[in-house]
Amino acid sequence: MDVRNCRGCGKIFNYVAGSILCPSCREKMEVKFQEVKEFIRVNPGVGMREVAEECDVDPQQIQQWLREERLEVTEASPIYLNCEACGASIRSGRYCINCKGRMTNGFRSAIQTPHMEPEHKKESRDNPAMRFLK
């Protein structure tokens, strides 16, 4: 069991996964997210500072939602993100499409490498070496 202090309110809670927020603060954060999402929908082209002020949300939290791909900036937006691998401008997430493709191909090729069978050498019964089951 992993017990931690909530980053929002300081209460102790049983941490499972994700952000280090207790269930109550996580629910409040989700309500704030919905409020930000609705504000952006009603006011297209709005800047991050204005969203943060109007919705009473920290700009870093908005940036995190962009990185998590929960929000996306428009083409003409003054807000921009950079790919963490190559630095290209992106609208949401952590990586551009090209870097995502390269990583996917790298993972795929690592999984699909031919599995080489070890050469079997004849073992005698007198050999005291440990044997392993396959």
N, C-alpha and C positions, 0 to 999 in steps of 0.2 A: 504494500500500500504506500503510495506516494502522497504525503501531506505537504501542502505549500500554503504560503500566504498569498491572497488575492492581490494583484497589482492595482486593482481599482479601489477596494475598500479596506484591504488589510486583513480581512477575516481568514481564518484557517479553513481549508477545504481539502477534500480528497481529489487530487489532480489525476486526470486520466490521460488527456492528450490535448493538443491545440494550444491556444493562448492561455496564459496563466491568469485566468479570471474565474471567480466562483460562479456557480450557475445563475445567481441573481444579477451579478454585473454583466455576465455574458448576455443575458436576456435584455438588459438595459442597452447594451452596445448594439444588439440586433435591432432594437427599436430606433436607435440613433441612425443606424445604417439605412433603415427604411425611410426615415425622415430625410436624410441626405439624398437618397435615390429619388424620392418624390420631388424634392426641391430642384434637383438637376433636370428632371423630366419637365417640370413646369417652366424652368428658366434655362433653356438651352444656351450654351456658349458662356455660361457663368464661370468665373475664375475660382481657383481653389480658396483663396483668401476670403472671398465673399461667401462661399459655401460654408467655410469654417465659422465665420462670424455669425451668419444667419441661423445656422443649425447648432451653434455652440459645440463644435467638435474640433478637436486638435487637428491641425493640418497634417501632422504625421500619421494620424489615424486614417485620414483620407488617402494619403500616399500608400499606406499599408493595404487598404482595400483595392487600390489600383494594382499593386503588386500581386495581390491574391486573385486578380482578374474578376473581382466582384463589381468593379466599376471600370469604365473605359472612357478615355478622353476622345473628343471629336478631332477630325482632321485639322480644323482651324483653331484649335484650342491653344491658349498661351501656356497651358500646362504641358510638360513633356516628361517622358521617362526615357532612360537609356538602357539598352540591353546590357546586362551584367557581364556578358562575354565579349562582345565586340564594340559596344558603345553606340550602336545605331539607335535612332529615335524609334520608340515603340508607343503604342496607345495604351497598353495594359500588360500586366505580367512581369516576368523577370528577363525573358529572353526574346529576341526577334525570331521570326519564322525560320530564317536560315540557320541560326544557331540551334533552335529546337530540332530542326531536321538533322543537323550534324550529330547532335547528341543521341537522337533516336536511332540513327544508323549505327552509331558507335555501340550503343547498348544492344541493338539487334545483332551486330556482327560478333559481339562478345558472347552472346547466347548461342549463336549458330556455328561456333567454331567446331570443326570436326573433333570428335572425341577420340583421342588416340588410346588404343588398348596397349597396356604394358606387355612387354615380351615375357612369356612364361618360361621360366627355366625349370628344368627338372630338379625337383627337390628329393633328397633322400630321406628316409625315415630317421636316419641317424642325426639329421640336422636339428639342433636344438632351437633354431630360430622360431620366434612367435609367428603364428599363422592367423590371418584375418579372414573372416567370412565376407563375401561380397553381397 
